Amino acid sequence: QVQLVESGGGLVQPGGSLRLSCAASGSASSIFSMAWYRQHPGKQRDLVAVIVTNGGMTNYADSVKGRFTISRDNAKNTVYLQMNSLKPEDTAVYYCNANLLTTLVWGQGTQVTVSS
């Protein structure tokens, strides 16, 4: 059993930065990859970035390439999403996800609002 706790959301002005954290507890050694998704009001949940636990391979949505960076600290079982040059369209609820191959685990979500 894996549990995820996200933190770091909030209100930021356009052009600003935020760092989201997602701490995994429980059977964290069984995690194949972790990812960040976001959901705009009334829309589906979309992948933002993903990182593979072993090897650190990453992938990003085109809309965030060059602005967002996903990273991990395996010793702390924590994944981060560094978000720079934020735009109003980045406003959404951001969810952390852990892929255990046989199941997916979701965090509770954290609100990110980009507004002046």
N, C-alpha and C positions, 0 to 999 in steps of 0.2 A: 504494500500500500504506500502510495506517494501522496504527499500533500504539498501544495504550492501556496506561497504567500507573496503577493506583489506589494511593492511600495514605490514611491517616488513621483506619482502623478501630481498634477496641480495646474495652476494658471500661470501662463507665461506669455510674454509679448511676442509678436512676430519677429523672427530673427534670433530669438533666444534659444536656450538649451535646457534640456531636462535629462536626467538619467533615471531610468526605471530599473528596479531590482526584482528578481524573482528567486526566492529561497525555497529549495526543495528539502523536504524531510521525509523520513520513512525509508523505503527501499530505494534510495537514490541511485545505488549502483546498477539498478536495472534500467536506467534511462538511456535510450538510444540517442535521442536528440531532444533539444528544447527549442521552443519558438515563441515569438511574439505575434499575436494577431491583433487586429483592431476592428471595431464595429462602429460605424456611423449610425446615427438614429434612423431607424427604418430600413437599414441595409443589412446585407449578410456580413458575417465575420470574415475578414480577409487576412491572408498571411502578410506579415510585414518583414520578418527575418527569421531565419532558422540556423541553428548551429548543431553540428554533430558532436556528441560527447567525446568520442575517441577520434583524434585527428584534427578536430576543430574546423572542419569544412563548413563554410557559411554560404547562404544564399539570401538575396534581398528582393523585395518587390521593386519594380522599376521606379515607382514614385518616390522611393526613399533612398535609392542608391546615391552614394556620395554625401549623404546627410546623416544617415543613421549607421551606427555600428553595434553589432551584437558581439558579446564576448562572454567568457565563462571563467569561473574560478572553481575548478573541480574540488579543491580542498574544502571549500565552503559550500559546495553544492548550490551555487548561486549563478544565475545568468543575468547579464545586464543588457540594457538597450540605451546606448548613448544617442540622444537625439539633438542634432544641431540644426541651425538655420530653419527653425520651425516655422510652418506656414499655418494660416487659419484652417486649411483643409486637412491638417494633421489632427484637428480636434476630433476626439473619439474616445471610446472606452477601450483600453488596451488590456489584453488578456495574455497571460503566460500559459504555455502548453508544454506538457512533457509527453513524449512518445515512448511508450514502453514496448512497442511492437505489437503486443496483444491488446493493448488498450491505450486510450488517451486520457490524460488528466488535465483539468483546467483549474486555473486560479480564479479568484473572485472578481478580478477586473479592477482597473484603476483609471480614473478619469483624467484625461489630458485635455486642457482647453488652451487654445492659442488665440489670444484676442488682445487688442489694444484698449 
